[in-house]
Amino acid sequence: MKKIFRFFRRKVVLLFIAGFLAAVLIIFSSNKAIKATNTDEFCASCHKVHPHATTTWKMSTHYDNKRGIVVHCVDCHLPHEGLYKFTEKVKTGMRDVYGAVFKDVSKLDWDHKSTLEMAVHHTYEESCIACHENFFPMGLTKEGEDAHLYYNDNQDEIHCINCHLAVGHYSETMVHAKNVDFGKEKEGPDTIYQAPAKITEFANFTETIPGTGINFNMIAVPGGSFKLGSPENEPFRDEDEGPEVEVEVSDFYMAEVEVTWDQYLTFFGETGSEGRMSEGDLALKAEVDGITGPTPPWGDPSQGWGRGKRPAITMSHHAAETFCEWLSMKTGKKYRLPTEAEWEYAARGGTDGPYFFEGSPKDYTSETFWNKIFGTDTSTINTYAIYKENSRSRSHTPDEVAPNPYGLKNMLGNVAEFCSDFYSSDIYSKYTDGIKNPKGPDSGEEFVVRGGSFNADAAEIRIANRERTQTKAWLKTDPQMPKSIWWFSDVIHVGFRVVCESENN
């Protein structure tokens, strides 16, 4: 019996020793493997299809700084410690291997993958804070203090990279400061118009802004009746698109394209205010000078995509209305934002389907399993709209699309457009059939936004689809106190187009 006991004890001891040695070997090997796969060189070996990532990292303050500190790839793109770091490392590795094997990496949209909406999924807040524990270091500006105080109160809503997106990968377009030079680099025009366009009949015309080199086309939209909203059986329909109601609109003119940066920066140059003004100061200056325009923006509103004929973006609804006021004063005509009814009537161009062109949202959407796997014929929608599937995650110039039946371009996609109406989810139910020129509710907190944008799915650029401004969310990371009334800090897909009232009304 003792022999048997000694035999089993010896076995247990040997097994324990073997297990201990195996564990040591595994831990040692794992540690070596983890260290090897944590190096910047290893990360770059997988990201060689995107050399821009390494280049911009070496140009950033996380690599090129006065203290000689190098922040490595894993310091930002993995949690700092614990089992969570290991599980996220495994997930990241599996994703990269899958992409390398099953995807054509040469066709990946790296510009889109560098945007904030993508970066927040691959940068860890806890990793930022692990290195930057002191939010109020010596030398921090007053604007920085205000921004960090705001962050402390809103940590559930804001990620560090909302404001510091370019610290890990340098971008010359990222300006994290008040951009007092914005718009000043514009060259003078070759021609200066002396008078606005004269209207002698209800027909298309080209407006000219006196004292500037700016002109733009206005399309005569003949009044008529149509059904506002969408039928209950329209694919992807939302509740606020109904009930359908018969609406009549009067004649009006609508800009052929969305307000461009050339147009908006002319307004900005003539009316812009240096520094920040209180509401009281703005009111006083308006009485003295006529029209007070935007203060300098925070950062680069054009996102580095280019300006010129691209649609102006990131201005507030208030700024868009002020632009219309300025344009009216310059031309002697009545310019304003379109009502929601006018916008939808113009977008339809006499049609009554989900789009003003052929096709169903079911055919064009990329959100269904079938279309994700097998794709769809997008040749028709691509002809008329800049949206998620063809935009490369940015706005485009209007010459890239064909017009709708009224001759209007980019009514669907490119950038979403402000309307003058306050938003109400049930406003259609309060209209009666035959109502003429409805203007929405008398009051509200947010405004209607229509048309979808360059980052919208095909289902979201349906003519009847309704959106609204989200003032609080769109000013989330504006570090100024008080926050700007002129520029949104957290929305890059909204612009506007103008209408001009007809004397026939």
Secondary structure, 3 states (H helix, E strand, C coil): CHHHHHHHHHHHHHHHHHHHHHHHHHHHHHHHHHHHHCCHHHHHHHHHHCHHHHHHHHHCCCCCCCCCCCCCHHHHHCCCCCHHHHHHHHHHHHHHHHHHHHCCHHHCCHHHHCCHHHHCCCCCHHHHHHHCCCCCCCCCCHHHHHHHHHHHHCCCCCCCHHHHCCCCCCCCCCCCCECCCCCCCCCCCCCCCCCCCCCCCCCCEEEECCCCCCEEEEEEECCEEEEECCCCCCCCCCHHHCCCEEEEECCEEEECCCCEHHHHHHHHHHHCCCCCCCHHHHHHHHHHHCCCCCCCCECCCCCCCCCCCCECCCECHHHHHHHHHHHHHHHCCCEECCCHHHHHHHHHCCCCCCCCCCCCHHHHCCCCHHHHHHCCCCHHHHHHCECCCCCCCCCCCHHHCCCCCCCCCCCCECCEEEEEEECCCCHHHHCCCCEECCCCCCCCCCEEEECCCCCCCHHHHCCCCEEECCHHHHCCCCCCCCCCCCECCCCCCEECCCEEECCCC
